[in-house]
Amino acid sequence: MLYFLIAVAVLLLAYAGVLVSYVRKGRKIPPAAYLVLAALNGLILAGVLAWAIVAS
């Protein structure tokens, strides 16, 4: 489970880096990008909650 959380966190950081590069170039962030960010954050939250439930 820990490796899954680390992999999702790395994906989230890489995707955020891509979005920052968009903003620096003066482009607008596409609306679908917010859905991807929400999905990645949701995966991390679900993984942490599942890990906490299993550990207790």
C-alpha positions in Angstrom: 0.0 0.0 0.0 2.9 2.3 0.8 4.3 1.9 -2.7 0.9 2.7 -4.2 0.6 5.9 -2.2 4.2 6.9 -3.2 3.4 6.2 -6.9 0.2 8.3 -6.8 2.0 11.1 -5.0 4.8 11.2 -7.6 2.2 11.3 -10.4 0.4 14.1 -8.6 3.7 16.1 -8.3 4.6 15.5 -11.9 1.1 16.6 -13.1 1.3 19.7 -10.9 4.7 20.5 -12.5 3.1 20.2 -16.0 0.3 22.6 -14.9 2.8 25.1 -13.5 4.7 25.1 -16.8 1.5 25.8 -18.5 0.9 28.8 -16.3 4.4 30.1 -16.7 4.0 30.0 -20.5 0.9 32.1 -20.2 -1.5 29.4 -21.1 -4.8 28.8 -19.2 -5.2 25.5 -17.4 -7.8 23.3 -19.1 -11.0 22.7 -17.0 -10.4 18.9 -17.2 -7.1 19.4 -15.4 -9.0 20.1 -12.2 -10.8 16.8 -12.5 -7.5 15.0 -12.9 -6.1 16.7 -9.8 -9.2 15.9 -7.8 -9.0 12.3 -8.9 -5.4 11.9 -7.9 -6.0 13.6 -4.5 -9.0 11.3 -4.0 -6.8 8.3 -4.7 -4.3 9.4 -2.1 -7.1 10.1 0.4 -8.8 6.8 -0.2 -5.4 5.0 0.1 -4.5 6.7 3.4 -8.0 5.9 4.8 -7.8 2.3 3.7 -4.3 1.9 5.2 -5.5 3.5 8.5 -8.5 1.1 8.7 -6.4 -1.9 8.0 -3.7 -0.8 10.5 -6.1 -0.4 13.3 
